[in-house]
Amino acid sequence: MIAALKAAATGRIGLVGAAGTVGDRLAAYADAGLDEAVLVPATGGDPGGERTLTAVARTAGLA
């Protein structure tokens, strides 16, 4: 599905990129008033999904 989307669209509907990029986007959302985000890694059912969630939690200061 992601391959069918243009790169710009993917970046607008999801947090995509390196840990620092995702952290910066989360911080921008928080600054804009967001108080809750839902994270669903594209690698659900794969050990990579757990690594993704752990990395985002570290970046957001939650782990």
C-alpha positions as CSV (number, residue, x, y, z in Angstrom):
1,M,0.0,0.0,0.0
2,I,2.7,2.5,0.9
3,A,4.4,1.8,-2.4
4,A,1.3,3.1,-4.2
5,L,1.4,6.4,-2.3
6,K,3.6,9.3,-3.4
7,A,6.5,9.9,-1.0
8,A,5.1,13.2,0.1
9,A,1.7,11.7,1.0
10,T,3.4,9.0,3.1
11,G,5.2,11.7,5.1
12,R,2.0,13.6,5.7
13,I,-0.1,10.7,7.0
14,G,2.6,8.9,8.9
15,L,5.7,9.4,11.0
16,V,8.3,8.1,8.6
17,G,12.1,8.3,8.9
18,A,15.0,8.1,11.3
19,A,14.4,8.2,15.1
20,G,15.4,11.9,15.2
21,T,13.0,12.8,12.4
22,V,10.1,11.0,14.1
23,G,11.0,12.5,17.4
24,D,11.0,16.0,15.9
25,R,7.6,15.4,14.3
26,L,6.1,14.0,17.6
27,A,7.5,17.1,19.4
28,A,5.9,19.4,16.8
29,Y,2.5,17.7,17.2
30,A,2.8,18.0,21.0
31,D,3.7,21.7,20.6
32,A,0.5,22.1,18.5
33,G,-1.6,20.6,21.3
34,L,-1.6,16.9,20.6
35,D,-1.7,15.0,23.8
36,E,-2.0,11.4,22.5
37,A,-0.6,9.6,19.5
38,V,-1.4,6.1,18.2
39,L,1.6,4.1,16.9
40,V,1.1,1.2,14.6
41,P,4.4,0.0,13.1
42,A,4.1,-1.3,9.5
43,T,6.0,-4.4,10.7
44,G,3.2,-5.7,13.0
45,G,3.8,-9.4,13.9
46,D,7.5,-9.0,13.2
47,P,10.3,-8.4,15.7
48,G,11.0,-5.2,13.8
49,G,7.7,-3.8,15.1
50,E,8.8,-4.2,18.7
51,R,12.1,-2.5,17.9
52,T,10.2,0.4,16.2
53,L,8.0,1.0,19.2
54,T,10.9,0.8,21.6
55,A,12.9,3.3,19.5
56,V,10.0,5.7,19.3
57,A,9.4,5.4,23.1
58,R,13.1,6.2,23.7
59,T,13.0,9.1,21.3
60,A,9.9,10.5,23.1
61,G,11.5,10.0,26.5
62,L,9.1,7.3,27.5
63,A,11.6,4.4,27.9
